[in-house]
Amino acid sequence: MTEQTNETMLNAMASVQEVKVGDLVKGEILSVDDNKQAIVGIIGAGVEGVIPLKELSTLAVDDVTDVVNIGDIIDLVVISEIGKDKENGSYLLSKRRVDAKKVWEDIEEAFKEGRTIEAPVTDVVRGGLVVDAGVRGFVPASMVEDHFVSDFSDYKGKVLAYKIIEIEPSENRLILSHRAIVELEKESAKKELLSKILAGDIITGKVARLTNFGAFIDLGGVDGLVHVSEISYTHVDKPEDVLSVGDEVKVKVLSIDPEKDRISLSIKETQAGPWENVSERASVNSILEGTVNRLTSFGAFVEVLPGVEGLVHISQISHKHIATPHEALEEGQKVTVKVLDVSEDNKRIGLSIKALDEKEEELVEETYVMPEESTGFTLGDVIGQDLTENK
């Protein structure tokens, strides 16, 4: 053996690194054993190692070739030494732990910088959602949305954005919140919308929620309220009687309160007013059916068209003398009325009930006929006869 050959061998032996548990090494995939493990040559060490299937990826995989192929050079960590009695030794290696370490580092950096992350939902459990962020993450049920969700099954497979709430790599603990993202997006959309719309604007929205006092309309990331009195010109007992969640509606902006984040809306203001062309629909001398809405000391307000009330003055209720309208009418009663006069500009209609009651009018006239006209005797005849009988 020449001196030069000895020197080359000595240099080669000196260049071979010592492999220890916990070391980060580079390895070349030499072969795949039944798709259950990969045989690796540790570069620079002159020894081989094994990567079991479960140590190949942070995700569940069924086949080694789903992750690596022969000839790939990858980063690995030495988990343990096995087969010490074998020449050159053999080591148990992990790619998964290297990947997980890098993921945790990236997540920790995102957490410190306040950045959000995206990840798919891999499972739905009783307490919330399980997501794959490179490592296992968990979204508690209360942190999924900004409203109550009864069934999370539709979330499986969806890729969502999250805010990192809590992170502890040593315990593989990663708590995420999608609700924080939803609230942030809504707040941003709300500020943008509030900066654009003005009172008087007419915009389109969707019915988001219904309550006893009104309907909340989604205007595109921000909700406005249509009070029940602003839904229709006709009386509405409950919003659900005329609206359904998801309905697309046109609304008029009545007022905006940026400090309280309140937007007041009206649906009826986008519709033709009930008094429009009322003189054509309720012309003078026309006869209409109506409902007594209110009774006052001076008369009765009768709704003769949707949202249109006319006044039956107390003097126009009956041919008989009545002290109050309550003696002849009651609220909710259906009545037939005659239109006496119409003032579209002042939104006033004069009505009469007694003008249609001809029989009552005739009866009242008969009540006031003098006795002599009804009996054929004069008052003098009656008095004279009485005097004669008393003599």
Secondary structure in CASP SS format (residue, H / E / C, confidence):
PFRMAT SS
TARGET T0000
AUTHOR 0000-0000-0000
METHOD secondary structure of the structure
MODEL  1
M C 1.00
T C 1.00
E H 1.00
Q H 1.00
T H 1.00
N H 1.00
E H 1.00
T H 1.00
M H 1.00
L H 1.00
N H 1.00
A H 1.00
M H 1.00
A H 1.00
S H 1.00
V C 1.00
Q C 1.00
E C 1.00
V C 1.00
K C 1.00
V C 1.00
G C 1.00
D C 1.00
L E 1.00
V E 1.00
K E 1.00
G E 1.00
E E 1.00
I E 1.00
L E 1.00
S E 1.00
V E 1.00
D E 1.00
D C 1.00
N C 1.00
K C 1.00
Q E 1.00
A E 1.00
I E 1.00
V E 1.00
G E 1.00
I E 1.00
I C 1.00
G C 1.00
A C 1.00
G C 1.00
V E 1.00
E E 1.00
G E 1.00
V E 1.00
I E 1.00
P E 1.00
L H 1.00
K H 1.00
E H 1.00
L C 1.00
S C 1.00
T C 1.00
L C 1.00
A C 1.00
V C 1.00
D C 1.00
D C 1.00
V H 1.00
T H 1.00
D H 1.00
V C 1.00
V C 1.00
N C 1.00
I C 1.00
G C 1.00
D C 1.00
I E 1.00
I E 1.00
D E 1.00
L E 1.00
V E 1.00
V E 1.00
I E 1.00
S E 1.00
E E 1.00
I E 1.00
G C 1.00
K C 1.00
D C 1.00
K C 1.00
E C 1.00
N C 1.00
G C 1.00
S E 1.00
Y E 1.00
L E 1.00
L E 1.00
S E 1.00
K C 1.00
R H 1.00
R H 1.00
V H 1.00
D H 1.00
A H 1.00
K H 1.00
K H 1.00
V H 1.00
W H 1.00
E H 1.00
D H 1.00
I H 1.00
E H 1.00
E H 1.00
A H 1.00
F H 1.00
K H 1.00
E H 1.00
G C 1.00
R C 1.00
T C 1.00
I E 1.00
E E 1.00
A E 1.00
P E 1.00
V E 1.00
T E 1.00
D E 1.00
V E 1.00
V E 1.00
R C 1.00
G C 1.00
G E 1.00
L E 1.00
V E 1.00
V E 1.00
D E 1.00
A C 1.00
G C 1.00
V C 1.00
R E 1.00
G E 1.00
F E 1.00
V E 1.00
P E 1.00
A H 1.00
S H 1.00
M H 1.00
V C 1.00
E C 1.00
D C 1.00
H C 1.00
F C 1.00
V C 1.00
S C 1.00
D C 1.00
F C 1.00
S H 1.00
D H 1.00
Y H 1.00
K C 1.00
G C 1.00
K C 1.00
V E 1.00
L E 1.00
A E 1.00
Y E 1.00
K E 1.00
I E 1.00
I E 1.00
E E 1.00
I E 1.00
E E 1.00
P H 1.00
S H 1.00
E H 1.00
N C 1.00
R E 1.00
L E 1.00
I E 1.00
L E 1.00
S E 1.00
H C 1.00
R H 1.00
A H 1.00
I H 1.00
V H 1.00
E H 1.00
L H 1.00
E H 1.00
K H 1.00
E H 1.00
S H 1.00
A H 1.00
K H 1.00
K H 1.00
E H 1.00
L H 1.00
L H 1.00
S H 1.00
K H 1.00
I C 1.00
L C 1.00
A C 1.00
G C 1.00
D C 1.00
I E 1.00
I E 1.00
T E 1.00
G E 1.00
K E 1.00
V E 1.00
A E 1.00
R E 1.00
L E 1.00
T C 1.00
N C 1.00
F C 1.00
G E 1.00
A E 1.00
F E 1.00
I E 1.00
D E 1.00
L C 1.00
G C 1.00
G C 1.00
V C 1.00
D E 1.00
G E 1.00
L E 1.00
V E 1.00
H E 1.00
V H 1.00
S H 1.00
E H 1.00
I C 1.00
S C 1.00
Y C 1.00
T C 1.00
H C 1.00
V C 1.00
D C 1.00
K C 1.00
P H 1.00
E H 1.00
D H 1.00
V C 1.00
L C 1.00
S C 1.00
V C 1.00
G C 1.00
D C 1.00
E E 1.00
V E 1.00
K E 1.00
V E 1.00
K E 1.00
V E 1.00
L E 1.00
S E 1.00
I E 1.00
D E 1.00
P C 1.00
E C 1.00
K C 1.00
D C 1.00
R E 1.00
I E 1.00
S E 1.00
L E 1.00
S E 1.00
I C 1.00
K H 1.00
E H 1.00
T H 1.00
Q C 1.00
A C 1.00
G C 1.00
P C 1.00
W C 1.00
E C 1.00
N C 1.00
V H 1.00
S H 1.00
E H 1.00
R H 1.00
A C 1.00
S C 1.00
V C 1.00
N C 1.00
S C 1.00
I E 1.00
L E 1.00
E E 1.00
G E 1.00
T E 1.00
V E 1.00
N E 1.00
R E 1.00
L E 1.00
T C 1.00
S C 1.00
F C 1.00
G E 1.00
A E 1.00
F E 1.00
V E 1.00
E E 1.00
V E 1.00
L E 1.00
P C 1.00
G C 1.00
V E 1.00
E E 1.00
G E 1.00
L E 1.00
V E 1.00
H E 1.00
I H 1.00
S H 1.00
Q H 1.00
I C 1.00
S C 1.00
H C 1.00
K C 1.00
H C 1.00
I C 1.00
A C 1.00
T C 1.00
P H 1.00
H H 1.00
E H 1.00
A C 1.00
L C 1.00
E C 1.00
E C 1.00
G C 1.00
Q C 1.00
K E 1.00
V E 1.00
T E 1.00
V E 1.00
K E 1.00
V E 1.00
L E 1.00
D E 1.00
V E 1.00
S E 1.00
E C 1.00
D C 1.00
N C 1.00
K C 1.00
R E 1.00
I E 1.00
G E 1.00
L E 1.00
S E 1.00
I C 1.00
K H 1.00
A H 1.00
L H 1.00
D C 1.00
E H 1.00
K H 1.00
E H 1.00
E H 1.00
E H 1.00
L H 1.00
V H 1.00
E H 1.00
E H 1.00
T H 1.00
Y C 1.00
V C 1.00
M C 1.00
P H 1.00
E H 1.00
E H 1.00
S H 1.00
T H 1.00
G C 1.00
F C 1.00
T C 1.00
L H 1.00
G H 1.00
D H 1.00
V H 1.00
I H 1.00
G H 1.00
Q H 1.00
D H 1.00
L H 1.00
T H 1.00
E H 1.00
N H 1.00
K C 1.00
END
